[in-house]
Amino acid sequence: MFTDSTKLVGGNGTKYDANHIDKEYARLDRVGTPGYLTNIVDEYLPVAGTMTMKLDNANGAEYVNNTITDRNVYIAVNNGYDTAGGSGHLMTTYTVVKDGKTYLENQIGPNTLTEPGTYTITVTTTDNAGNVATRGGYVVKKIETGKSPSQL
């Protein structure tokens, strides 16, 4: 099974031994139980992505989080990433809740918020091992076009 696999080193440091080339060492390498296999477990949380928020469209001025505007707000997710030693980035999505009800769910592409209301946005990043990190705190307060905050 492990004949001539001279570069093998188990997760606990057990090095290849020509006297152990059969299924006996086809096990996890642990203290007191040598083997050639390594258990790789990703216990590291990824870093959640962020949101880009612009007035009107992708080229507009930056929308200041949690302020009132009568303009449309363009939103786009920026991917999160997995930390060193992790399993790698799988996906980053976002969910938008409008006035307390789910409005857009598991989005990956940009959207433009055009209807009056209060929107909260949560970004979720998942790594290849299924670890999940979220980032919230994004709030858009959109009023009818042409109205000013003083008219509320």
N, C-alpha and C positions, 0 to 999 in steps of 0.2 A: 504494500500500500504506500509506504513512504520511502521506498528504495531510491537512493541517490537524491533525496530531497534535502541536501546538505545545508541549505540556507534557512531551514525551518527554525523558528523560535516561537515558543508558546507565549501566551499573554502574561505569564508569571516568570518568564525568563528561561524556561526549559529549552535547551538547545538540542539539535538533531543528534541522535545517538544511533549508530548502525546496528546496535543490539535491540533496538525498539523500532521496527519498521512495519509491524503489522497493526491490526485494529486496536491493540492494547492502548496505544497513545493517541487514538482518534477520539480524544475527549478534551474538555476544557482544562487548561493548565492552571492548577490551583496549588496552594501551599499544601504539601503532604500528598498530593495526587498529581504527579507530572503528566503533561499532555502537550500536544502540538497545536491545540486550537485556542483561539482567543474569543472571548465573549465581548462583542462590541455593542455597548448600550449608549445611546445618545441621551444624556440626562440634561443637556444644555438647552435652555429656551432660546428660540430665535429672537431677533430684535424686530419689533413690529414696525411696519412701514409708516409713512406719513402721508398727509394730503397736501396737494397744491390747490389753492382756492383763488380764483381770479374773477374780477368783475367782467361781465359780458361774455368773454371767450378766452381761449388759451393764451391770447396775446394781451389781454387786458391788465389793468393795474391789479396789484395784490388786494384781495379782500381781507380786511382785518377781522380776525376771528371774533365772533360773538358781538358784532355790531349790527345796527339796523341799516338796511339798504333797500332802495326801490328798484335796483338793477338786478338783472339775472346774475347768478353766480355759477361759474364753471368750476367743476371739481374733477380732480384726477388723482389717482393713487400713485404713490412712489413705493416701489417694492422694499420690503424689509430684507433682512439677510440672516443667515445662520452664523452663530459664533464659531470661533476656532475650535476644532475638535468635534463639531456637530456633524449631523448627517447631510446638511445642505438644504438650501431654500427650495421649498416645493411651490408655494403660491402665497400671494398677498391679495386679499379681497377687502371690500368695504361694504358696510350696510348703512343705509340712511333711514332714520326714523323721522317722520314729519308729524308734528303735533301729537306725539305719543303713539303713532301707529307706524308699523314697518312700511316703508315707501319703496325702497330699492334694497335688494338683498343679494349678498355674495357677488358684487360687481367687480369687474376687473378693468373695464374701460372707462373713459371719461363720461361725465354727464353734465347737464346744465340745469340748475334749479331755477324754474321760471314762475312757479306758483307761489302766492303769498303763504307764509307759515313759518314756523320755527323748526329747523332741521337739526338733528344731532347725527354725527357721523362717527362710526367706530371702524377702525382698521384692524384686520386680523391677518397675521402672518403665521404660516404653518411650515414646519420643516419636514424632511423626508421620513423622520421617525414618528411624526404625528404630534410633536410638541407644538403648542400654540401660544402666541403672545398677542395681546391686543393693546391698542392705543385709542383712547377716546378724547373727549374734550373739544372736538371740533363742533362749532355751533354756527349756523347761518340763520339770520333773522331777516326774512324777505317780506316786504310790504308791497302793496299794489304800486305799479309803476305810476309815477307822477305825484305820489303822496310823500309828504315829508314826515319825519318822526314826530314833529310837533302836532300833526293832525291825528295822532293816535288817541 
